[in-house]
Amino acid sequence: MLSKIPSEEDCVQLLHSYKVPQNVIDHSYKVLSVALKIAGKCNADIPLITAGALLHDIGRSKTHGLFHASYGADLLSGQGIPEPIVAMVRKHTGAGFTSDEARELNLPDADYMPSTLEEKIVCHADNLVSGTNIVKSKDKINIELSKGHESTAGRIADMHKELSSLCGIDIDMLLEN
């Protein structure tokens, strides 16, 4: 049981102990890379971002479906991982879900909307990484629109705008360097 923010090594041990597939770990490291670039521009909590980015997909040890975030959050909570990290894991899918959307998706009753700076950074970094490739925000938004997910697309656009403003540079441009 951990009562402090786990180190990178602790996170990797947790991922391996739950047999998270290597491609998911590789993805998590790419999300971490993107998240750290964003965090470095807007004064975010780096240890918290590191743990949240590395652990955001730990629930994929059981399922690759929508429930992976909720499962991962429950798993980490049971391990004594601090609540800010558990919340990042729970809220990272898409650009969050409203309570109505969560109910429609039959997700467990919880808050799924990123609200802290660190939650938003990890969520948005995950949106900008497909596998281990960085994607432009407009491309991610268009993917969501093509699936009929207008609300998610709008939230991704809003999150991109908010984080770009906080960073003083468009996130897509930041990631080109």
Order of alpha helices (4+ residues) and beta strands (2+ residues): alpha-alpha-alpha-alpha-alpha-alpha-alpha-beta-beta-alpha-alpha-alpha
